[in-house]
């Protein structure tokens, strides 16, 4: 009965109701778009950094984080790796790495380089590294060739087929030097690493650095990112005190802090948007309340209870918001679905700026049901607060004064 009466009341002035519903619809679509874009960008930055640099979970020597030296590498074999894989059912695979800084040189130029020895099969599962090759080919598993980032190749003025000279320090201060054919060039999504990365096969890097059967890190990939903490806990339980297990928030604190700061700016923008929505909705409810004071007085004078009348007005507000939220979600879903499958890719000056900041020139979107649930919860929260005004107004209404209007 009350729901039917509230439904009829909101359509007594169709234009006002449609304008209010449209404003809520527009706000929901805009907020969904902004939230999806920001979440997609944050998740993409975390995924790229984890996949190509830190991993989601990393096992390393307890001294390596403070002193990233080959002296703080650790021994690994098939038995140790098997124990890690069986530490938790949520572990999907592991990727051993050995990395150090060396001097890389072509015929003329020389630059500092990050030399990373990798298990090609595991790296391909982690980040599809071979798909990033833009010229030449990737080395075969266990091969003696090298893959360079395009940025480093440009700095060294080398190309596919040239010889790369690597000179540095191996394990326990031993001299390390080697000649490697440049098999291919790749575009690394992280600009800083693109300007300094050299990939070698894991066995070739271990021989170069006199670190046979040693790695500086083992990257552990869980089946779901939500299982990161539980997997890390299970691994810690089987490791000795010489090894530590770090999760991706611990491995990239600067990135997390930057994301949190950017989120605060986004929340400020969203807050302003919700304030605009709230005042627009409050204006509609205010007009609906004031112009119907005589009607309220007559209803109360013929015996309608104040609680019943307040309930009807409360339902009117919720119905208007419900229509706006539902229509906004329906209108916003295909927009988000399109951009989820077709992320925005930048070129020109914008791409250069993003690359200089260390980001890939792409704007991915996030699509999940919690986006819609969040927006609906916020709008209904606003509606509940705004609906208190007519409820209080009816509760304190003088019937005689209202009936004389």
NORZIFEN-V940981 format. One record per residue. N is the residue number from 1. RES is the residue in three letters. OMEGA is omega as a letter, one per 30 degrees, with the letter a starting at -180 (NA if undefined). Layout:
[[N,RES,OMEGA] [N,RES,OMEGA]]
This chain:
[[1,UNK,l] [2,UNK,l] [3,UNK,l] [4,UNK,l] [5,UNK,l] [6,UNK,l] [7,UNK,l] [8,UNK,a] [9,UNK,a] [10,UNK,a] [11,UNK,l] [12,UNK,l] [13,UNK,a] [14,UNK,a] [15,UNK,a] [16,UNK,l] [17,UNK,a] [18,UNK,l] [19,UNK,l] [20,UNK,l] [21,UNK,l] [22,UNK,l] [23,UNK,l] [24,UNK,l] [25,UNK,a] [26,UNK,a] [27,UNK,l] [28,UNK,l] [29,UNK,a] [30,UNK,a] [31,UNK,l] [32,UNK,a] [33,UNK,a] [34,UNK,a] [35,UNK,l] [36,UNK,a] [37,UNK,a] [38,UNK,l] [39,UNK,l] [40,UNK,l] [41,UNK,a] [42,UNK,a] [43,UNK,a] [44,UNK,l] [45,UNK,l] [46,UNK,a] [47,UNK,a] [48,UNK,a] [49,UNK,a] [50,UNK,a] [51,UNK,a] [52,UNK,a] [53,UNK,a] [54,UNK,a] [55,UNK,l] [56,UNK,l] [57,UNK,a] [58,UNK,l] [59,UNK,l] [60,UNK,l] [61,UNK,a] [62,UNK,a] [63,UNK,a] [64,UNK,a] [65,UNK,l] [66,UNK,a] [67,UNK,a] [68,UNK,a] [69,UNK,l] [70,UNK,l] [71,UNK,l] [72,UNK,l] [73,UNK,a] [74,UNK,a] [75,UNK,l] [76,UNK,l] [77,UNK,a] [78,UNK,l] [79,UNK,l] [80,UNK,l] [81,UNK,l] [82,UNK,l] [83,UNK,l] [84,UNK,a] [85,UNK,a] [86,UNK,a] [87,UNK,a] [88,UNK,l] [89,UNK,a] [90,UNK,l] [91,UNK,a] [92,UNK,l] [93,UNK,l] [94,UNK,a] [95,UNK,l] [96,UNK,l] [97,UNK,l] [98,UNK,a] [99,UNK,l] [100,UNK,l] [101,UNK,a] [102,UNK,l] [103,UNK,l] [104,UNK,a] [105,UNK,l] [106,UNK,l] [107,UNK,a] [108,UNK,a] [109,UNK,l] [110,UNK,a] [111,UNK,l] [112,UNK,a] [113,UNK,l] [114,UNK,a] [115,UNK,a] [116,UNK,l] [117,UNK,a] [118,UNK,l] [119,UNK,a] [120,UNK,a] [121,UNK,a] [122,UNK,l] [123,UNK,l] [124,UNK,l] [125,UNK,a] [126,UNK,a] [127,UNK,a] [128,UNK,a] [129,UNK,a] [130,UNK,l] [131,UNK,a] [132,UNK,a] [133,UNK,a] [134,UNK,l] [135,UNK,a] [136,UNK,a] [137,UNK,l] [138,UNK,l] [139,UNK,l] [140,UNK,l] [141,UNK,a] [142,UNK,a] [143,UNK,a] [144,UNK,a] [145,UNK,a] [146,UNK,l] [147,UNK,a] [148,UNK,l] [149,UNK,a] [150,UNK,l] [151,UNK,l] [152,UNK,l] [153,UNK,l] [154,UNK,l] [155,UNK,l] [156,UNK,a] [157,UNK,l] [158,UNK,a] [159,UNK,l] [160,UNK,a] [161,UNK,l] [162,UNK,l] [163,UNK,l] [164,UNK,l] [165,UNK,l] [166,UNK,a] [167,UNK,l] [168,UNK,a] [169,UNK,l] [170,UNK,a] [171,UNK,a] [172,UNK,l] [173,UNK,a] [174,UNK,l] [175,UNK,a] [176,UNK,l] [177,UNK,a] [178,UNK,l] [179,UNK,a] [180,UNK,l] [181,UNK,l] [182,UNK,a] [183,UNK,a] [184,UNK,l] [185,UNK,a] [186,UNK,l] [187,UNK,l] [188,UNK,a] [189,UNK,l] [190,UNK,a] [191,UNK,a] [192,UNK,l] [193,UNK,l] [194,UNK,a] [195,UNK,a] [196,UNK,a] [197,UNK,l] [198,UNK,l] [199,UNK,l] [200,UNK,l] [201,UNK,a] [202,UNK,l] [203,UNK,a] [204,UNK,l] [205,UNK,l] [206,UNK,l] [207,UNK,l] [208,UNK,a] [209,UNK,a] [210,UNK,a] [211,UNK,a] [212,UNK,l] [213,UNK,l] [214,UNK,l] [215,UNK,l] [216,UNK,l] [217,UNK,l] [218,UNK,l] [219,UNK,a] [220,UNK,a] [221,UNK,l] [222,UNK,l] [223,UNK,l] [224,UNK,a] [225,UNK,l] [226,UNK,a] [227,UNK,a] [228,UNK,a] [229,UNK,a] [230,UNK,l] [231,UNK,l] [232,UNK,l] [233,UNK,l] [234,UNK,l] [235,UNK,l] [236,UNK,a] [237,UNK,a] [238,UNK,a] [239,UNK,l] [240,UNK,a] [241,UNK,a] [242,UNK,a] [243,UNK,l] [244,UNK,l] [245,UNK,a] [246,UNK,l] [247,UNK,a] [248,UNK,l] [249,UNK,l] [250,UNK,a] [251,UNK,a] [252,UNK,a] [253,UNK,a] [254,UNK,l] [255,UNK,l] [256,UNK,l] [257,UNK,l] [258,UNK,l] [259,UNK,l] [260,UNK,l] [261,UNK,l] [262,UNK,l] [263,UNK,l] [264,UNK,l] [265,UNK,l] [266,UNK,l] [267,UNK,l] [268,UNK,l] [269,UNK,l] [270,UNK,l] [271,UNK,l] [272,UNK,l] [273,UNK,a] [274,UNK,l] [275,UNK,l] [276,UNK,l] [277,UNK,a] [278,UNK,a] [279,UNK,l] [280,UNK,l] [281,UNK,l] [282,UNK,l] [283,UNK,l] [284,UNK,a] [285,UNK,l] [286,UNK,l] [287,UNK,l] [288,UNK,a] [289,UNK,a] [290,UNK,a] [291,UNK,a] [292,UNK,a] [293,UNK,l] [294,UNK,l] [295,UNK,l] [296,UNK,l] [297,UNK,l] [298,UNK,l] [299,UNK,l] [300,UNK,a] [301,UNK,l] [302,UNK,l] [303,UNK,l] [304,UNK,a] [305,UNK,l] [306,UNK,l] [307,UNK,l] [308,UNK,l] [309,UNK,l] [310,UNK,l] [311,UNK,l] [312,UNK,a] [313,UNK,l] [314,UNK,l] [315,UNK,l] [316,UNK,l] [317,UNK,a] [318,UNK,a] [319,UNK,l] [320,UNK,l] [321,UNK,l] [322,UNK,l] [323,UNK,a] [324,UNK,a] [325,UNK,a] [326,UNK,a] [327,UNK,l] [328,UNK,l] [329,UNK,l] [330,UNK,a] [331,UNK,a] [332,UNK,a] [333,UNK,l] [334,UNK,l] [335,UNK,l] [336,UNK,l] [337,UNK,l] [338,UNK,a] [339,UNK,l] [340,UNK,l] [341,UNK,a] [342,UNK,a] [343,UNK,a] [344,UNK,l] [345,UNK,a] [346,UNK,l] [347,UNK,l] [348,UNK,a] [349,UNK,a] [350,UNK,l] [351,UNK,l] [352,UNK,l] [353,UNK,a] [354,UNK,l] [355,UNK,l] [356,UNK,l] [357,UNK,l] [358,UNK,a] [359,UNK,l] [360,UNK,a] [361,UNK,a] [362,UNK,l] [363,UNK,l] [364,UNK,a] [365,UNK,l] [366,UNK,l] [367,UNK,l] [368,UNK,a] [369,UNK,a] [370,UNK,l] [371,UNK,a] [372,UNK,l] [373,UNK,a] [374,UNK,a] [375,UNK,l] [376,UNK,a] [377,UNK,a] [378,UNK,a] [379,UNK,l] [380,UNK,l] [381,UNK,l] [382,UNK,a] [383,UNK,l] [384,UNK,a] [385,UNK,a] [386,UNK,a] [387,UNK,l] [388,UNK,a] [389,UNK,l] [390,UNK,l] [391,UNK,l] [392,UNK,a] [393,UNK,l] [394,UNK,a] [395,UNK,a] [396,UNK,a] [397,UNK,l] [398,UNK,a] [399,UNK,a] [400,UNK,l] [401,UNK,a] [402,UNK,a] [403,UNK,a] [404,UNK,a] [405,UNK,NA]]
